[in-house]
Amino acid sequence: MPDVIIIGTGVIGGAIAFELAKQGRKVLSLDRNAQAGHGSTSGSCAIVRMHYSTFDGTAFAWEGYHYWRDWADYLGLPRGTDLATFREVGCLVMKTEANGRLEKHKRYSAELNCPFEELSAQQVKDRLPIFSLDSFAPARRLDDPDFGKPSGRHMGGAVCWPNAGYVTDPALSAQNLLAAAAQHGATTRLNAEVTDILQQGGRVSGVRLASGEDIHAPVVINVAGPGSHVINRMAGVLDDMTIQTRPLRQEVVHVPSPPNFDFENLGTIVSDSDIACYIRPEHGNHILIGSEDPECDPHQWAPDDKHYNRDFTEQWTTQAMRFAQRVPTLGIPSRMRGVVDLYDASTDWIPIYDKSALPGFYMACGTSGNQFKNAPIAGKLMAALVDYCEAGADHDTQSMRFTLPYLNREIDAGFYSRKRAVNSESSFSVLG
């Protein structure tokens, strides 16, 4: 019988499995997919950035960076193992009214000794000569008659976090973590769909699979991504949660770089709330374009993580055209390419890393869109939380204090509570 069952083999589920297995616990990870990391993790843009609108979010992300930087050492897998690659290309964030010209972000980074650099408008142009620095805010829909018309203002520069980057193969990163966990005795079962959460004596006792098999364990952790709400409902733990999670449909656009510019090697991650897009380089001199969820775009909530439209819609064209405002030479291909997938979005876009009202049942939910980068440190936090609560502490009344190992800085894990007040400092978007 395992000590811990983890539902989900995405990057965060893999990291939790790794950290718990290193403690000597018998860990079993379950996933209904045929391959590990092939849920929403595989559709992630896998951006590793440091800038956040909250201090706690900044600290967590800056801590998380160090594990990607030292990925091979962190995992301890045999030499020659195929590892996910972290490309440290930097992240340039345009200064806008929407992000308060990044004053909070700079202040938090400075307090944490996280490097950043201020760039003038000319320095942005020097780095990215394909960019136009006209302002187009606020973001508009394509059917708005003012779409694409400059406002008459100009962008006032940017802030660059040079250590930011992205992971080239997000699914492989989850598989790396599970392989590292396996070295410490953890096991993984695929094609294993959880259909019920078992309870006995007032606490969790395991899970039931679609096959009818019952697997017993004293601890179950819900890391089911966009399916997390369904699993929480099975466990009957929704009633005391002020923060809920829901699956949100997203489209990411994949287009070639403009002619005569090698964006793959000379480009950077860009977050641009003036046009409500974020971008990153992609293999083959391509660019990925994601949405920063402007108010004008309707949210496309899915009823669950199985039933949603997997085809591209006019949102694809909207995002491509928004980025073409910034890059007038961008060619927009007739064939739509990219990713359609779901986010596991929480009420305030800040994750839940917490226990639940059911003893022994834990959750790492609401993580999609902005927590890929934090998977290794989230794994450590969750492993510590299981220790804390299973030893008899009440995290709800006396929240766990947790020390970030690289930064040697203590944080209050209650920041990620399921019962917290909605955080007004959040961007309420993919930016977290």
N, C-alpha and C positions, 0 to 999 in steps of 0.2 A: 504494500500500500504506500503511495507517495505521501510525503509530508505536506506538499503544496501542489495544487493544480492551477495552472495558468491558462486562461482562455484567451488565445490569440498568439500568433507567432510573428507579429510585426516587429518593428525595430524596438519598440518600448517593451513589448512582451518578452522579446529575446534578451534585452538588457536586464530585466527583472529576473528571468530564469538564470542568467549568468551569475548575478550577484547573490542570489539565494543558494545556488549550487556551490559557490565558493565558501559559503558558510557551513557546508556539510549537509544541507537539507536535501532530501530526495524530491526532485522536482520533475513533474510531468507537464509538458506544454501540449495543448490541444488546439487544432485548427480544422475548420471544415474544408479549407482549400487543399489542393493536391500538392502544393509547394509552400514552404515557409516563406514569409515575407511577401506573399502574393495577394494580400488584401490591399487596404488603402496605402500601406507603406510603398508598394510598388509604383503607385501613381504619384508619389510625393516628388516635389522639385528638390527635396533633400538639401535645402539651403541651411547653412550654418552661419548665423549672424549673431551679433552681440547687442544691437540697439533694441531697447524695449521702452514702453511708456511707463513702466513701473520699476522701482528699484529692485524689488525681489526678482522680477523677470530678467532684469539685466544681469544680476549676480548669478542666477541659475544658468543663463546662456553663456556668460563668460567662463564659468566653471566648465560647462559642457564642451566648449571648444577644445580644451586641453586633451580630452580623450580622443577626439578625431585627429588632432595633431599627432598624437602618440598611439595611433590605432593598433599597430602591430604589437607594441609593448603592452598595451592594455589587455589585449585578447590573450596573448601568450600561446598562439597556435603554432604548429610546426613550421619551420622555414619552408618556403615554397607554396604555402597555402594561398589560394586565390583570394585576395582581400579587396574589399571596396576601397576606392581611392578618394582621398580628400584633396580637392584642388583649392588652394588658398589664393583666390583671385581678388579679394577685397569686396566690400559692399559700399556703394556710393548712394547716399540718401539725399534726395533733393530737399532743400529748405522750402517749406510752404507754410501758409497760415494754418493748414489743417494739422500739421505736426508741431505747431508752436515754434517753427524755425529750429526745432531740435534742441531747444535750451534744456529741457528736462533730460533728454537722452545724453547730452554732453555732460551734464552735471553728474548723472549717475555713473557714467563711464569713468569720469575723472576720479570720483570717489573710490572706484574699484581698481584704479590703475589699469584700465582697459584702453589700449591705444586708439586714438582717432585723430583725424586731420581735417581741418577746415579748408575748403576749396572755394576760391572765387569763381564767378561765372566763367571767366576766361580759362581758369585752370580746368574746369569741367570740359570746356570745348577742346582744350589741348589734349585731354585724356581721351575724349570721345568726340572726334571731329564730325561724326555723322549726326550729332545732336543739334536740333534747333532749340534755343532757350526761350522761345516765346511761351507765355503762360496761356493755358486753355481752361483753367479752373472756372467754375466747378465742372466736374465730369458730367457728360451728357450722354443720352442715348442717341443712336444713329438717326432716329426719326425726329430729333430736335433740330429745328431750322438753324440753330446756332452751333451745331456740332462742327468741330474743326475750325471754327473761327477764333483767332487769337483774341485775348481779352484786351490787348494793348499794354499789358504788363509784361515784365520779363523775369525769368528765374534769377534769384539772387545768390546762386551758389549751392553748395552741398557740403555734407560732412561724409568723410570716408572712414570706414573701419577696416584697416588693412588686413586684419587677420581673418576676416570672414571668407567664406567659400562655399563649396557645395560638394556633395558626395556623388560620384559618377554612377553608382549602381545601388540605389536604396534597398532593393530586395536582397542583394548580396550582403549588405551590411547586417540585415536581420539574420541571414543564414550564418554569417561569421559569428555573431553573438551566440546563436544556438550551438554551433560547433564548439565554441569556447566553453559553453555550459556543459556540453557532453563530456568534455575532458574532466569535469568534476562530478560526473555521474548522472547528469540530467538526461531525460529522454523526451522525445517528441513523437506525437502521433498525429498524422495528417488524415484527411478525409474523415474526420471525427467531429461531427456537429453536436454541440450541446443543446439539448431540448428542455432540460429542467435542472434546477439547483436543488439538491437534496438537503434536508434539514433533519436534525434529531436533537432532542433535549434542549431546544432553544438556540442552537447554533448550526452553522453549516456543517454538512457531513460528506459533501462530494457533489458529483454531477451525474446526470443521466444523458446518454448519447442517443442519437436518432436510431441507432441499431437496437436500442433497448438495454444496452449494457450500462450498469451502474459502476462508477469508479468512486471509491471513498477516499477522503482526505480531510484532515481537520482544518485546512486553510485553502480557500479558493480565491483567486485574484482575477477580476474582470478586466481584461485588456483587449476587448473585442472591437476596438475602433468604432466605426459607424454602427456596429451592432451592439454597442455597450448598453444603450437604453433598453433593448429587448432583454438582455441578460439581467440587468438590474430589476426589470419588471418580473422576470422569472423568480428572482430571489426575494421579491416583495419588499424592496428597500427604498422605494421612491418617496414615501410619504414625508420623511424628515429632511429631504434634500431641497435647499433653497436654490441650488444650482442644478439645472437639468442639462442633458445632452440630447442632441438630435442630429440625424444624418443630413448634411447639406450638400447638394449637388454642385460640382465645380467643373469648369472647363479650363484647360491649359493649352495655349496655342503654341504650335511648333512651326517656325518660319525660317527661311534662309537669311543669313546676314546680308546687309546691303552690299552691292558690288564694291570691290576695291577696298573692303575693310575686313580684316581677319578678327571677327568678334570672338571666336573661340579662344584665341591666344592673346588678343589685345584688349578684349572687353572685360567687364566686371559685372557683378550683381548690381542692379539698380533698383531702388525703391522710389517711386515717383508718385506721390499722392496728388500732384497737379493733374495728371492724366489717369490716376487711379489704377496704375499698373505696376507690377514688379517684373523684372526680367533676370535671366541668367544665361551665360553661354551654354551651348550644348554641342555634343560631338558632331563633327562634320561641318563646322562653321555655321551652326544654326543658333537660333535664339528661342528660349522658352518665355512665354508671356502669360503671366497669371494676373488675376484681378485682385485689387485691394478693397473690393466690396463697397463701392460708393453707394450713397443713399438712393440714387436714381435707378439702380439695378434691383429688380425684385429678387428676393431670396428664393431659391428653388429647394424647398424642404422635401425630403423623401419620406414616405410612410415608414420605411424600414431600410435595411441595408441590402435587400434583395431586389426590391421593385423600384426601379428608377430608369429614366431615359438614358441609354448609353450612347446615343447619337449626338453629334454636334448640332448646335442650334445657332440662331443669329447672335448668341453671346460670343461665339468664336470670332465672327466678323467684327463685332463691336470692340473686342479686346485688341484685335489686330489693327483696326483703324485708329484706336486710341494711341497705340504705340507709334503708328505712322505719323501722328501729329508731332511727336518728338523726333522722329527719324523720317523726314520727307522722302528719302530715297529708298525706304523699305519696300521691297517687292512683296505683294500679298498673293500667294499662289492660289490657283483656282481649286486645288484639292486641299481640303481641310485635314490637317494632321495635328496630333497632340494627344491629350489625355482627357477622358471624361471619367470622373471618379467622385467619391463622397468624402467629405470631411466629417469627423466626429466633433461637432461644434458645441461648446458649452454656452450657457446664458451670457457670460461676459468674455468669452473667448480665452479664458484662463483655465487651465486644466484642473481636474479633480485628481489629487493623489491622496487617498484617504481610506479609512476604515468605513464601515457601513453600520446601519442599525442592527444588522444580523452578525453576531459574533463570529469571527473567523472568515467573513466575506469582505474582501477589500476591492478597491477600484482604482484603476489608472485610466481615466476617461476624459473625454473632451479635449483630446490632445492634438487633433488633426490641424494641419495648416501651419502651425508654428512651434511644434514641440519635437519634430524629428531630431533637431540639433541637440536636444536635451536628453535623449534616450539614455546615454550612459549614466548621467547623474540622477536621472529619474529612477533608474534601476537601483542605484545605491540608496536613494531616499526611501523607496518602497520596501527594500529589504530591511532597512533600519526600522521602518514603521511596523512591519510585521513583528520584529523582535520586541519592540516597545509595547505593542498592544497585547501580544500573546503572553508577555510577562506579567500582565495584569494592569498596566497603566490605562487610564481613560483619556485618549487623545482628544475627545470632545470637550472635556472640562479642563485638561492641562495638556495643551498641545505639545508635541514633541519638538525639542530643539535639535537641530541637525547641523553639523559642521561640514562645510564644503571643503573637501580635502586639499585641492590645489590652492584655493584662495585663503584657506585657514580662517574662514569667516562663518560665524554661526547664523543660521536663519531659523525662522519660526515656520515649521511645516504646516501650521494652521492657515497660512496664506492660501493653501490649496484645498482647504476644507470644502466638503460638499454642503456644509451648513453656513458658509460665509455669506456676508452681505455682498450683493453685486458690486464689483469693484469699479468705482466711477473713474479711476485713472486708466482703465483699459481703453484701447482704441476701438473696441467692439468690432473688430475686423480680423482678418487673417494675420495682421501685424501683432495681435495679442495685447 
